[in-house]
């Protein structure tokens, strides 16, 4: 399930992933919010708090996420992924070599730091 994280700066989309994440979650929660941000800001600052195993994302959810990422490839400004899954944190740090924006992984106990980082206008 994907839920909005409220109380963030208006130029940041925050999503909290728990339990199973379905194709419909990505279509109905994530994609509209990302599209709205691109329309308003022209760029994406994205905070993902991942409190579910990546294996809990269905194939349809992954596919929609990849399509959305590619559609907006040049719009990604900052991506902060907050999780205690070390492999995901490592991959988040590695994204910076493959996407035009900045990407950084954070542990769950670093959520406040992640919010500050993704919200800061550089």
N, C-alpha and C positions, 0 to 999 in steps of 0.2 A: 504494500500500500504506500502511496505517496501522499504526503501532506504538506501544505504550505507552511513555511516558517514566517510568521508575521513579525512586526516590529523591526524590520531591517530598513536600511536606507532605500529610497525609491528606485535607485539605479541597480539594485541587487535582487536577484531571484533566489529565494531560499527554499529548498525542498528537503524533507525528512523522509527517508525510506525505512520502513519497518515491515516485517513479515514478508509475504510474497508480493512481488511487484509484477503487475500484468501489463499486457499491451494496452489495455484500456486506461490504466493508471497513467501511462506515458502520454497517450492521446488526449485524455481529458484533464489532466492536472499539469503536467510539465510543458507540453508543446504550446498550449494557449498562452501560458505565462511567458515563455521564452519569446514567442512571436510578438506578444504585446510589448515586451521590453525592447526588442529590436526595432519595432515601429516607433517607439517613443525616444529611445536613446541612441539607436544605431549601433549599439554594442551590447555584449552580454557579460555581466558579472554574476557568477553562479556559485552558490554555496550548496553543496550536497552533504547532508549528514546521513551517513550510511550505517544504520544500526540493524542491518540484516546481512546475511551472507550473500555474496554476489551470485551464488548458485540459486538463490531464491528469486532471481529475475527470470521471467519466462523468456523463451526464444523470441516471442513477439515483442516483448518489452525491449530486449536488446536491439532487435531490428529497428524499431521505431526510434530508439535513442540514437543509433548510428545514423539513420536517415536525417534526423533533426540536426545532429552534429555536423554532418557534411553539408546540409543545406545552408547552414549558418557558419561555415568554416571560417570565413574572414571576419566574422563578428565577435568571436570569443575574445574578451579582454582579460578576464581573470576567472579561474576555476579553482575553488577551494573544496577539497574533499576531506571530510572529517569522519574518521573511522578508526577502530582498533585493529583492523585487518592490515597487517604490515605490508603484505603484497600489494594491496590497493593503494596504500600511502606511497609506496615506492613507485608504482605505475603513475600515480598522479604527479609526482615530481618529474617523471620521465616524459610526460605529455608535453612539457615545455619545449622539447626538441621537435615536436611534430605539429603543434598548433601555433598559430601566429601570436596568441596572447600568452599570459603567464598562468602557470598551473602549480599548485602546491598541495601536498598532503599534510594533514594534521591528525593527531590522536584525539579521541573523544574528550579527554580532559583539557584539550587546547581549543575548545569551541570558541571561547571569547577571542582568542588570538586570531582564529580563522575569520571570524566576523569582522574584526578590525582590519585585517589584511585585505579581504575581498571588498570591503567598503571604502577603503582609502582611494582617493582619486590621485593617481600619479601624474 
